[in-house]
């Protein structure tokens, strides 16, 4: 029981970390695109 529980918690942690990283990457790429658009219009 304890082994499967730790495996389950590890999986949940991995999913949480992945979603956080995805959000960070999306916001970072979005910011970079905005910077490029601003530079292009100047």
C-alpha distance (Angstrom), angle and dihedral (degrees) to the residues before:
residue distance angle dihedral
X1 . . .
X2 3.80 . .
X3 3.81 92.2 .
X4 3.79 93.4 53.2
X5 3.80 89.7 44.8
X6 3.80 92.9 54.7
X7 3.81 90.3 46.4
X8 3.80 89.0 50.9
X9 3.80 92.1 49.5
X10 3.81 90.5 48.0
X11 3.80 89.7 53.0
X12 3.81 91.4 49.0
X13 3.81 90.7 49.5
X14 3.81 91.2 49.5
X15 3.81 91.0 50.8
X16 3.81 91.6 48.5
X17 3.81 92.1 48.5
X18 3.81 91.2 47.1
X19 3.80 92.9 51.3
X20 3.81 90.5 48.3
X21 3.81 91.0 49.9
X22 3.80 91.3 47.3
X23 3.81 90.8 51.8
X24 3.81 91.0 48.3
X25 3.80 91.9 48.8
X26 3.81 91.9 47.7
X27 3.80 93.1 50.1
X28 3.81 91.3 44.6
X29 3.82 93.7 51.0
X30 3.81 89.7 44.2
X31 3.81 90.6 52.9
X32 3.81 91.4 47.3
X33 3.81 90.7 51.0
X34 3.80 90.1 50.5
X35 3.81 91.1 50.1
X36 3.81 90.7 50.6
X37 3.81 91.6 48.2
X38 3.81 91.0 50.4
X39 3.81 91.2 49.3
X40 3.81 91.6 48.1
X41 3.81 93.5 51.9
X42 3.82 93.7 48.4
